Amino acid sequence: METAYIVTGTLTEDHTVALDESLPLAQGKVRLSVEPLSPAPKRPHDEVIAEIRERQRARGHQPRTREEIDIDIQAERDSWSD
């Protein structure tokens, strides 16, 4: 088995990995295992919900009405007594 090298690097916006140090290898195909070293920053709840709702709006999502939900709940409850 060939020697494995463990180095750190930075994943850029164009999905290129820039290594922090050079490797003693010739050009050729290599295998990478990518592991984030710092967790993604926590985002405020309201920001996440606003983003979700914007994506839903953009794709034309229509949430169920209260009446539709109430009908489904009642149908489920009615099935319990069968």
N, CA, C and O atoms as a MOPAC input file, in Angstrom:
PM7 MOZYME 1SCF
protein

 N      0.84300 1    -1.18200 1     0.00000 1
 C      0.00000 1     0.00000 1     0.00000 1
 C      0.88200 1     1.23700 1     0.00000 1
 O      1.89300 1     1.28700 1     0.70100 1
 N      0.50200 1     2.21900 1    -0.77700 1
 C      1.24300 1     3.47400 1    -0.84800 1
 C      1.09300 1     4.24900 1     0.46000 1
 O      0.17500 1     4.00600 1     1.24400 1
 N      2.00300 1     5.17700 1     0.67400 1
 C      1.94100 1     6.04400 1     1.84600 1
 C      0.76500 1     7.00100 1     1.72200 1
 O      0.55800 1     7.59400 1     0.66300 1
 N      0.00000 1     7.15600 1     2.78400 1
 C     -1.10800 1     8.11800 1     2.81100 1
 C     -0.62000 1     9.39600 1     3.47500 1
 O      0.11400 1     9.34700 1     4.46200 1
 N     -1.02100 1    10.51800 1     2.94500 1
 C     -0.64500 1    11.82000 1     3.49700 1
 C     -1.89700 1    12.50500 1     4.01000 1
 O     -2.92800 1    12.52000 1     3.33700 1
 N     -1.80300 1    13.06600 1     5.19300 1
 C     -2.91800 1    13.80700 1     5.77400 1
 C     -2.50500 1    15.26800 1     5.83400 1
 O     -1.55400 1    15.62600 1     6.52900 1
 N     -3.21800 1    16.10000 1     5.10700 1
 C     -2.94900 1    17.53900 1     5.09700 1
 C     -4.27300 1    18.27600 1     5.23400 1
 O     -5.33400 1    17.71300 1     4.96700 1
 N     -4.20900 1    19.51000 1     5.64200 1
 C     -5.40200 1    20.34300 1     5.71100 1
 C     -5.43600 1    21.24600 1     4.49000 1
 O     -4.43300 1    21.40400 1     3.79400 1
 N     -6.56000 1    21.81800 1     4.24300 1
 C     -6.72000 1    22.71300 1     3.11400 1
 C     -7.99300 1    23.50900 1     3.26700 1
 O     -8.68200 1    23.42900 1     4.28500 1
 N     -8.29500 1    24.27900 1     2.23500 1
 C     -9.47900 1    25.12500 1     2.25000 1
 C    -10.31300 1    24.83300 1     1.01300 1
 O     -9.79900 1    24.82300 1    -0.10500 1
 N    -11.59300 1    24.59800 1     1.22000 1
 C    -12.51800 1    24.38800 1     0.11900 1
 C    -13.00300 1    25.76200 1    -0.32700 1
 O    -13.59600 1    26.50100 1     0.45900 1
 N    -12.75300 1    26.10100 1    -1.58400 1
 C    -13.10400 1    27.42600 1    -2.08400 1
 C    -14.52100 1    27.42400 1    -2.65100 1
 O    -15.15200 1    26.37400 1    -2.77100 1
 N    -15.00700 1    28.60500 1    -2.99400 1
 C    -16.36800 1    28.73200 1    -3.51300 1
 C    -16.56400 1    27.97400 1    -4.81600 1
 O    -17.67500 1    27.53400 1    -5.11100 1
 N    -15.50300 1    27.81500 1    -5.60300 1
 C    -15.63300 1    27.08000 1    -6.86300 1
 C    -15.36700 1    25.58700 1    -6.68800 1
 O    -15.07800 1    24.88100 1    -7.65400 1
 N    -15.46900 1    25.11300 1    -5.44100 1
 C    -15.32700 1    23.69900 1    -5.08800 1
 C    -13.94600 1    23.14000 1    -5.40700 1
 O    -13.80900 1    21.98200 1    -5.80100 1
 N    -12.93700 1    23.96700 1    -5.23300 1
 C    -11.54900 1    23.54700 1    -5.38600 1
 C    -10.93300 1    23.45700 1    -3.99600 1
 O    -11.19400 1    24.30600 1    -3.14400 1
 N    -10.12700 1    22.44500 1    -3.76700 1
 C     -9.44400 1    22.31700 1    -2.48600 1
 C     -8.02800 1    22.85900 1    -2.64900 1
 O     -7.25200 1    22.34600 1    -3.45600 1
 N     -7.69600 1    23.88700 1    -1.88900 1
 C     -6.34800 1    24.44500 1    -1.88100 1
 C     -5.63400 1    23.88200 1    -0.65600 1
 O     -6.00500 1    24.19600 1     0.47500 1
 N     -4.61700 1    23.05400 1    -0.86900 1
 C     -3.91200 1    22.41900 1     0.23600 1
 C     -3.01500 1    23.42200 1     0.95400 1
 O     -2.47400 1    24.34200 1     0.34100 1
 N     -2.86800 1    23.23000 1     2.26200 1
 C     -2.02600 1    24.11000 1     3.06400 1
 C     -0.53800 1    23.82700 1     2.86900 1
 O      0.29800 1    24.66400 1     3.21100 1
 N     -0.20300 1    22.67100 1     2.33100 1
 C      1.19900 1    22.32600 1     2.05500 1
 C      1.25000 1    21.40600 1     0.84400 1
 O      0.27900 1    20.72000 1     0.52600 1
 N      2.37500 1    21.40300 1     0.18600 1
 C      2.50500 1    20.55500 1    -0.99700 1
 C      2.75000 1    19.10600 1    -0.58600 1
 O      3.19200 1    18.82300 1     0.52800 1
 N      2.45800 1    18.21100 1    -1.49800 1
 C      2.64700 1    16.78200 1    -1.26000 1
 C      3.79400 1    16.26600 1    -2.12400 1
 O      3.98300 1    16.72700 1    -3.24900 1
 N      4.55700 1    15.31200 1    -1.60100 1
 C      5.66900 1    14.75700 1    -2.37300 1
 C      5.20000 1    13.68700 1    -3.36100 1
 O      5.67500 1    12.55200 1    -3.33600 1
 N      4.26300 1    14.06800 1    -4.23000 1
 C      3.68900 1    13.13700 1    -5.19300 1
 C      3.78300 1    13.72600 1    -6.59700 1
 O      3.79000 1    14.94400 1    -6.77900 1
 N      3.85400 1    12.84900 1    -7.56900 1
 C      3.79700 1    13.29000 1    -8.96100 1
 C      2.32400 1    13.52800 1    -9.30900 1
 O      1.43200 1    13.12100 1    -8.56500 1
 N      2.08000 1    14.18100 1   -10.43200 1
 C      0.71200 1    14.38300 1   -10.87200 1
 C      0.03600 1    13.04400 1   -11.08800 1
 O      0.67800 1    12.07600 1   -11.49600 1
 N     -1.22600 1    12.99000 1   -10.82300 1
 C     -1.97900 1    11.76200 1   -11.02600 1
 C     -3.23000 1    11.76200 1   -10.18400 1
 O     -3.47300 1    12.67800 1    -9.39900 1
 N     -3.99600 1    10.75300 1   -10.35300 1
 C     -5.25500 1    10.61400 1    -9.63300 1
 C     -4.98500 1    10.24900 1    -8.17200 1
 O     -4.10800 1     9.43600 1    -7.88200 1
 N     -5.74300 1    10.85600 1    -7.25500 1
 C     -5.61600 1    10.57500 1    -5.82500 1
 C     -7.01000 1    10.39500 1    -5.23300 1
 O     -8.00800 1    10.76900 1    -5.84800 1
 N     -7.06900 1     9.82500 1    -4.04700 1
 C     -8.33000 1     9.66600 1    -3.32900 1
 C     -8.35400 1    10.68100 1    -2.19800 1
 O     -7.37700 1    10.82300 1    -1.46300 1
 N     -9.46500 1    11.38400 1    -2.06000 1
 C     -9.62400 1    12.38100 1    -1.00300 1
 C    -10.72900 1    11.95900 1    -0.04800 1
 O    -11.72300 1    11.35400 1    -0.45000 1
 N    -10.54100 1    12.28300 1     1.19800 1
 C    -11.58300 1    12.15300 1     2.19600 1
 C    -11.71000 1    13.52400 1     2.82900 1
 O    -10.76100 1    14.00100 1     3.45100 1
 N    -12.86700 1    14.17500 1     2.68700 1
 C    -13.03300 1    15.55000 1     3.14900 1
 C    -13.82900 1    15.55400 1     4.44500 1
 O    -14.90900 1    14.96900 1     4.52700 1
 N    -13.28800 1    16.21300 1     5.44500 1
 C    -13.92000 1    16.31500 1     6.76300 1
 C    -13.87300 1    17.76800 1     7.20100 1
 O    -12.78100 1    18.31800 1     7.34700 1
 N    -15.01400 1    18.41300 1     7.41700 1
 C    -14.99500 1    19.79700 1     7.89400 1
 C    -14.30000 1    19.87800 1     9.25400 1
 O    -14.54800 1    19.05600 1    10.13600 1
 N    -13.43700 1    20.86700 1     9.41200 1
 C    -12.70900 1    21.00500 1    10.66800 1
 C    -13.39100 1    21.95700 1    11.63900 1
 O    -13.08800 1    21.94600 1    12.83200 1
 N    -14.29500 1    22.76900 1    11.14800 1
 C    -15.04000 1    23.64000 1    12.04800 1
 C    -16.51500 1    23.50700 1    11.70400 1
 O    -16.87200 1    23.42500 1    10.52800 1
 N    -17.36600 1    23.48500 1    12.70600 1
 C    -18.79500 1    23.31500 1    12.44000 1
 C    -19.35400 1    24.53800 1    11.70900 1
 O    -18.84100 1    25.65100 1    11.83000 1
 N    -20.41000 1    24.29300 1    10.95500 1
 C    -21.08100 1    25.40900 1    10.28300 1
 C    -21.64600 1    26.33800 1    11.34900 1
 O    -22.14200 1    25.87600 1    12.37700 1
 N    -21.57400 1    27.63100 1    11.11300 1
 C    -22.08600 1    28.56400 1    12.13400 1
 C    -23.58800 1    28.38200 1    12.33800 1
 O    -24.33100 1    28.14100 1    11.38600 1
 N    -24.01700 1    28.50000 1    13.57400 1
 C    -25.43900 1    28.39800 1    13.89600 1
 C    -26.13400 1    29.64500 1    13.37000 1
 O    -25.63400 1    30.76300 1    13.50000 1
 N    -27.30100 1    29.42000 1    12.77400 1
 C    -28.07100 1    30.54300 1    12.25900 1
 C    -29.30800 1    30.73700 1    13.12300 1
 O    -29.84400 1    29.77100 1    13.66700 1
 N    -29.76400 1    31.97700 1    13.25300 1
 C    -30.97100 1    32.22000 1    14.04700 1
 C    -32.17000 1    31.48000 1    13.46000 1
 O    -32.31200 1    31.36600 1    12.24200 1
 N    -33.02300 1    30.98400 1    14.34000 1
 C    -34.21800 1    30.23100 1    13.95800 1
 C    -35.05000 1    31.00700 1    12.93200 1
 O    -35.46300 1    30.44800 1    11.91500 1
 N    -35.29200 1    32.28500 1    13.19700 1
 C    -36.12400 1    33.08500 1    12.29800 1
 C    -35.52500 1    33.16400 1    10.89900 1
 O    -36.25800 1    33.16700 1     9.90900 1
 N    -34.20200 1    33.22800 1    10.81000 1
 C    -33.52700 1    33.29300 1     9.50700 1
 C    -33.71500 1    31.98700 1     8.73500 1
 O    -33.97000 1    32.00400 1     7.53100 1
 N    -33.58700 1    30.86700 1     9.42800 1
 C    -33.75000 1    29.56000 1     8.78700 1
 C    -35.19100 1    29.38600 1     8.29800 1
 O    -35.41200 1    28.95800 1     7.16500 1
 N    -36.16100 1    29.71200 1     9.13800 1
 C    -37.57600 1    29.58200 1     8.76300 1
 C    -37.89200 1    30.49700 1     7.58300 1
 O    -38.61300 1    30.09300 1     6.67000 1
 N    -37.36100 1    31.73200 1     7.58700 1
 C    -37.60100 1    32.65300 1     6.47500 1
 C    -37.03700 1    32.09100 1     5.17300 1
 O    -37.65300 1    32.23400 1     4.11700 1
 N    -35.87000 1    31.45500 1     5.24200 1
 C    -35.27100 1    30.85600 1     4.05300 1
 C    -36.11400 1    29.69100 1     3.54000 1
 O    -36.32500 1    29.55500 1     2.33500 1
 N    -36.58900 1    28.86100 1     4.44700 1
 C    -37.44100 1    27.73000 1     4.05900 1
 C    -38.71700 1    28.24300 1     3.39100 1
 O    -39.11700 1    27.73800 1     2.34200 1
 N    -39.34600 1    29.22900 1     3.98900 1
 C    -40.59200 1    29.76400 1     3.42400 1
 C    -40.35600 1    30.41600 1     2.07000 1
 O    -41.20400 1    30.31500 1     1.18300 1
 N    -39.22500 1    31.08000 1     1.89500 1
 C    -38.90800 1    31.69100 1     0.60400 1
 C    -38.73000 1    30.62300 1    -0.47100 1
 O    -39.20600 1    30.79000 1    -1.59400 1
 N    -38.04200 1    29.51700 1    -0.13500 1
 C    -37.87200 1    28.43000 1    -1.10900 1
 C    -39.22300 1    27.80000 1    -1.44900 1
 O    -39.47900 1    27.45900 1    -2.60400 1
 N    -40.09200 1    27.64500 1    -0.43600 1
 C    -41.42400 1    27.10600 1    -0.68900 1
 C    -42.21700 1    28.04400 1    -1.60500 1
 O    -42.86900 1    27.59000 1    -2.54500 1
 N    -42.16000 1    29.34500 1    -1.33100 1
 C    -42.87400 1    30.32500 1    -2.15000 1
 C    -42.36900 1    30.28900 1    -3.58700 1
 O    -43.15700 1    30.33800 1    -4.53200 1
 N    -41.04000 1    30.20100 1    -3.74900 1
 C    -40.43400 1    30.21800 1    -5.07800 1
 C    -40.86100 1    29.01300 1    -5.91900 1
 O    -40.95600 1    29.11700 1    -7.14200 1
 N    -41.11800 1    27.87600 1    -5.27500 1
 C    -41.52500 1    26.69200 1    -6.03500 1
 C    -43.04700 1    26.52800 1    -6.07500 1
 O    -43.55500 1    25.53400 1    -6.59400 1
 N    -43.77000 1    27.50900 1    -5.52500 1
 C    -45.22600 1    27.48700 1    -5.61700 1
 C    -45.92100 1    26.62000 1    -4.59400 1
 O    -47.07300 1    26.23400 1    -4.79300 1
 N    -45.25100 1    26.30600 1    -3.51000 1
 C    -45.85300 1    25.45400 1    -2.46600 1
 C    -47.06400 1    26.15200 1    -1.85200 1
 O    -47.00900 1    27.33000 1    -1.50000 1
 N    -48.15300 1    25.40400 1    -1.73300 1
 C    -49.35600 1    25.90100 1    -1.07800 1
 C    -49.60800 1    25.05000 1     0.16500 1
 O    -49.98700 1    23.88500 1     0.03900 1
 N    -49.40700 1    25.60000 1     1.35700 1
 C    -49.64600 1    24.80100 1     2.56700 1
 C    -51.13200 1    24.46300 1     2.69400 1
 O    -51.99400 1    25.16600 1     2.16500 1
 N    -51.40800 1    23.37200 1     3.40600 1
 C    -52.79400 1    22.98900 1     3.63500 1
 C    -53.48200 1    24.04600 1     4.48600 1
 O    -52.85800 1    24.69400 1     5.32700 1
 N    -54.76900 1    24.20400 1     4.25300 1
 C    -55.54200 1    25.15100 1     5.05100 1
 C    -55.87000 1    24.52100 1     6.40100 1
 O    -55.75100 1    23.31000 1     6.58500 1
 N    -56.27900 1    25.35900 1     7.32500 1
 C    -56.68400 1    24.84600 1     8.63400 1
 C    -57.84100 1    23.86600 1     8.48500 1
 O    -57.89900 1    22.84700 1     9.17400 1
 N    -58.76000 1    24.18700 1     7.57700 1
 C    -59.92300 1    23.32400 1     7.36400 1
 C    -59.49000 1    21.94800 1     6.84700 1
 O    -60.02800 1    20.93000 1     7.28100 1
 N    -58.52400 1    21.91000 1     5.92300 1
 C    -58.03600 1    20.62800 1     5.39000 1
 C    -57.37700 1    19.79400 1     6.50100 1
 O    -57.56200 1    18.57900 1     6.57300 1
 N    -56.63000 1    20.45100 1     7.34000 1
 C    -55.96700 1    19.75500 1     8.45500 1
 C    -57.00500 1    19.22400 1     9.43400 1
 O    -56.90500 1    18.08600 1     9.89100 1
 N    -58.01100 1    20.05100 1     9.75900 1
 C    -59.06400 1    19.61800 1    10.68100 1
 C    -59.82300 1    18.40800 1    10.12900 1
 O    -60.16900 1    17.50100 1    10.88500 1
 N    -60.08500 1    18.38800 1     8.81200 1
 C    -60.76900 1    17.25300 1     8.19400 1
 C    -59.92300 1    15.98300 1     8.32700 1
 O    -60.44100 1    14.91800 1     8.66100 1
 N    -58.62000 1    16.10400 1     8.06300 1
 C    -57.72200 1    14.94600 1     8.18700 1
 C    -57.65900 1    14.44000 1     9.62600 1
 O    -57.67000 1    13.23200 1     9.86200 1
 N    -57.59300 1    15.35500 1    10.57800 1
 C    -57.54400 1    14.95600 1    11.99400 1
 C    -58.83700 1    14.24600 1    12.37800 1
 O    -58.80700 1    13.21500 1    13.05000 1
 N    -59.97000 1    14.79600 1    11.95400 1
 C    -61.24600 1    14.17000 1    12.29000 1
 C    -61.36100 1    12.79100 1    11.65400 1
 O    -61.86400 1    11.86400 1    12.28900 1
 N    -60.90500 1    12.63700 1    10.41600 1
 C    -60.94500 1    11.34100 1     9.74800 1
 C    -60.08100 1    10.32500 1    10.50000 1
 O    -60.46400 1     9.16400 1    10.64400 1
 N    -58.93300 1    10.75900 1    10.97200 1
 C    -58.06400 1     9.86600 1    11.75100 1
 C    -58.76100 1     9.46100 1    13.04400 1
 O    -58.75900 1     8.28400 1    13.40400 1
 N    -59.35900 1    10.42800 1    13.74900 1
 C    -60.05300 1    10.11400 1    15.00400 1
 C    -61.23200 1     9.17200 1    14.75800 1
 O    -61.48900 1     8.26000 1    15.54500 1
 N    -61.94800 1     9.40900 1    13.64500 1
 C    -63.09900 1     8.54900 1    13.33700 1
 C    -62.63200 1     7.11100 1    13.07100 1
 O    -63.37200 1     6.16700 1    13.34700 1
 N    -61.43700 1     6.93500 1    12.55000 1
 C    -60.94400 1     5.58200 1    12.24800 1
 C    -60.62300 1     4.80000 1    13.51500 1
 O    -60.53900 1     3.57300 1    13.46800 1
 N    -60.44300 1     5.47000 1    14.63600 1
 C    -60.11400 1     4.78200 1    15.88200 1
 C    -61.27700 1     3.96800 1    16.41100 1
 O    -61.07500 1     2.95900 1    17.08600 1
 N    -62.48800 1     4.39500 1    16.11100 1
 C    -63.65800 1     3.71600 1    16.67500 1
 C    -64.18200 1     2.60900 1    15.76900 1
 O    -65.19400 1     1.98400 1    16.08600 1
 N    -63.52300 1     2.36100 1    14.66500 1
 C    -63.95700 1     1.28200 1    13.74800 1
 C    -63.59100 1    -0.07000 1    14.25900 1
 O    -63.88300 1    -1.07500 1    13.61000 1

